[in-house]
């Protein structure tokens, strides 16, 4: 950990938590939809934890 990508992936997770929806997080981060989704999944793999409910629809951050 510690790379620029790791930092950015944390920013995506924080934006999702703040905005409550991937669509709003995408706008806040000024990126396209797949970018935060794949970044958060990578962060989860790196940390060995699930931070977001995944499924047919991404439901946002876990409570």
C-alpha distance (Angstrom), angle and dihedral (degrees) to the residues before:
residue distance angle dihedral
X1 . . .
X2 3.74 . .
X3 3.80 101.7 .
X4 3.80 125.0 127.4
X5 3.80 88.8 -106.6
X6 3.81 91.2 55.1
X7 3.79 90.0 51.4
X8 3.80 91.6 48.7
X9 3.81 91.9 48.5
X10 3.81 89.5 55.0
X11 3.82 88.0 50.7
X12 3.82 89.5 54.1
X13 3.81 90.5 50.8
X14 3.80 91.8 48.6
X15 3.82 91.1 47.9
X16 3.81 90.4 50.7
X17 3.79 91.0 49.6
X18 3.80 92.3 47.0
X19 3.80 96.6 43.1
X20 3.81 96.6 37.1
X21 3.81 94.8 -143.7
X22 3.79 135.2 64.2
X23 3.81 92.2 -128.1
X24 3.79 91.9 56.7
X25 3.82 92.7 42.4
X26 3.82 89.7 53.5
X27 3.80 90.5 54.2
X28 3.81 92.2 46.4
X29 3.82 91.4 51.1
X30 3.82 94.4 42.1
X31 3.82 93.2 -129.9
X32 3.82 137.0 115.8
X33 3.82 121.3 -93.1
X34 3.80 101.3 -99.5
X35 3.80 93.1 53.9
X36 3.83 100.4 70.7
X37 3.80 92.5 35.5
X38 3.79 93.5 56.0
X39 3.81 91.8 38.6
X40 3.80 92.9 54.4
X41 3.81 91.3 46.0
X42 3.82 89.3 52.0
X43 3.79 90.7 48.8
X44 3.81 90.1 51.3
X45 3.81 90.5 51.1
X46 3.79 91.9 48.0
X47 3.82 92.7 49.2
X48 3.81 96.5 37.4
X49 3.82 93.1 -128.2
X50 3.78 137.3 103.8
X51 3.79 112.6 -123.5
X52 3.80 99.3 166.8
X53 3.79 132.4 46.4
X54 3.78 106.4 -115.0
X55 3.75 126.2 -162.6
X56 3.75 140.6 104.9
X57 3.78 87.0 -35.0
X58 3.76 122.6 27.6
X59 3.77 102.1 -119.3
X60 3.76 100.8 -164.8
X61 3.76 132.3 -112.0
X62 3.79 121.2 -14.4
X63 3.78 116.6 -107.9
